[in-house]
C-alpha cells in the first residue's frame, strides 16, 4: 500500500472530477477512496475516460469497484453531468453525500429551489427562442440547466444498487449522519449552512431578488418572462425595432435570474475539510466570497459565512487546496481590490495559504480556457503560485516542449501577463504539455 495521500484531478475540460485516496484509513485497514463530483461543460468523452482510468485504482468488493464516499458538491452540470451517463454499473458506494440544497424536501431551501427551477426554465426558453445568447451565455444556460437524469441516478439508482440512502449534508449535519468507516483521518463539512435561504438569499430577500420580482409568495412562470414560441422570426404585426427590444428584455430577465441562481447554487457547494496525520486538505466546490460577512438580513457568500461561523476549523495552513470554480475570480478570497485587501478576503487567504508556509502547501485547478473571461483568472493563479510549492512556469514549460503560445486559447487577452509567473498546475495547460495523460496528481506526505 502507498503511504502518501493521493489527490488526482482528472482533466474533464471545464468541470470537476476529483479522486482522493487516503492510505490505510479505512477501518478495515485498507485505503479509503473518495470521489468528488463528475461533471463537465466540455465533451462527455472526458468523463468516460476519467471513470475508466479511475476503476483500476479502486478495490474490488463483491464483484464491483468500490468508492467509500461519493460527494456531489452542488447542482451544476459541470459538477454532476456524469451521473446522467451510463458510467456506474461497475461501481458500488459506501456513502453518497450531496448538498442540502439538492434535497427536494429541505425546508430551509425552498426559495433557493424555486429560484433554481425558474432560472433553468427561463434560460431554456431563451435557448429555444434563439435569443442571440452567444457562446458564453450558452454555457451559462447549460450550467444552470436542471439535471433530472443525474439527480435520479444520485437519489435513487446508485443508492438502491449499493443498498444505502443518500445523505444531504450541511455544516450542522450530525456525527451520526456523517459517520464513515474511517480511522486516522476525519472528513468535516464546513458548508453549506443548514438554513440556505437565510444565509445565501437573505432573511429580508436580497435587493436584486426584489427588483426581479422574487417574493416569498412565489415566482412567475418562466414562460411569462421568456414566452414560449415555435418560431423565432419577427412577427409581421409588430415593428421590427419594438420586437428587438422585446427580445432584449426577455433575454435580460432570463440572464438576471440565471446569474443570481448561479451564485446561490455555487454558495451551496459542499465544502470538505479532510484532516490526516497533521495535514489539512480543503475541497471547496464552487463556493464564492464577498467583501465581508453580513448580519443575515442580506445574502452572504459561503467563504464569508464559513470564516465567521467556523473560523476555528477553517483558520490554519493547508497542505492542499482545490482551487475553487475552475480558477474563477469569485471563488478564492484574495486582495483583488483595495477593500478586499483590508478585510476578510485577504485575511482568509493569508490564513489558509500563508506565504511563509508555501513549502508545505500544494494546489491544483481543473480548468479550461474557453468563453468565460475570468475562468481561469491568471493573476489569481499567480497569487496562489506565491503561496504553494507545486508550481510551473508555463512560459518555460512550453518553450522546453516546443509548444507555441499561439495554441493557448485567448493567450494575448488573458494569459500573456501571468504566463511566465509560477502558477499551480492547471489541467488545461498540462493536457497541452503531456497530451494523453488526462489528469494531474498531488501526493501528500504524512
C-alpha positions, 0 to 999 in steps of 0.5 A: 500500500502507498503511504502518501495521500493521493489527490488526482484531478482528472482533466474533464475540460471545464468541470470537476472530477476529483479522486482522493485516496487516503492510505490505510484509513479505512477501518478495515485497514485498507485505503479509503477512496473518495470521489468528488463530483463528475461533471463537465461543460466540455465533451462527455468523452472526458468523463468516460475516460476519467471513470475508466482510468479511475476503476483500476485504482479502486478495490474490488468488493463483491464483484464491483469497484468500490468508492467509500464516499461519493460527494456531489458538491452542488447542482451544476452540470459541470459538477454532476453531468456524469451521473446522467451517463451510463458510467456506474454499473461497475461501481458500488458506494459506501456513502453518497453525500450531496448538498442540502440544497439538492434535497427536494424536501429541505425546508430551509431551501425552498426559495433557493429551489424555486429560484433554481427551477425558474432560472433553468426554465427561463434560460431554456426558453431563451435557448429555444427562442434563439435569443442571440445568447452567444457562446458564453451565455450558452454555457451559462444556460447549460450550467444552470440547466436542471439535471433530472437524469443525474439527480435520479441516478444520485437519489435513487439508482446508485443508492438502491444498487449499493443498498444505502440512502443518500445523505444531504449534508450541511455544516450542522449535519450530525456525527451520526449522519456523517459517520464513515468507516474511517480511522486516522483521518476525519472528513468535516463539512464546513458548508453549506449552512443548514438554513440556505435561504437565510444565509445565501438569499437573505432573511429580508430577500436580497435587493436584486431578488426584489427588483426581479420580482422574487417574493416569498409568495412565489415566482412567475412562470418562466414562460411569462418572462421568456414566452414560449414560441415555435418560431423565432422570426419577427412577427409581421404585426409588430415593428421590427425595432419594438420586437428587438427590444422585446427580445432584449428584455426577455433575454435580460430577465432570463440572464438576471435570474440565471446569474443570481441562481448561479451564485446561490447554487455555487454558495451551496457547494459542499465544502470538505475539510479532510484532516490526516496525520497533521495535514489539512486538505480543503475541497471547496466546490464552487463556493464564492466570497464577498467583501465581508460577512453580513448580519443575515438580513442580506445574502452572504457568500459561503467563504464569508459565512464559513470564516465567521461561523467556523473560523476555528476549523477553517483558520490554519495552513493547508497542505492542499487546496482545490482551487475553487470554480475552475480558477474563477475570480469569485471563488478564492478570497484574495486582495483583488481590490483595495477593500478586499485587501483590508478585510476578510478576503485577504485575511482568509487567504493569508490564513489558509495559504500563508506565504511563509508556509508555501513549502508545505502547501500544494494546489491544483485547478481543473480548468479550461480556457474557453468563453468565460473571461475570468475562468481561469483568472491568471493573476489569481493563479499567480497569487496562489503560485506565491503561496504553494510549492507545486508550481510551473512556469508555463512560459518555460514549460512550453518553450522546453516542449516546443509548444507555441503560445499561439495554441493557448486559447485567448493567450494575448487577452488573458494569459500573456501577463501571468504566463511566465509567473509560477502558477499551480498546475492547471489541467488545461495547460498540462493536457497541452504539455503531456497530451494523453495523460488526462489528469494531474496528481498531488501526493501528500506526505504524512 
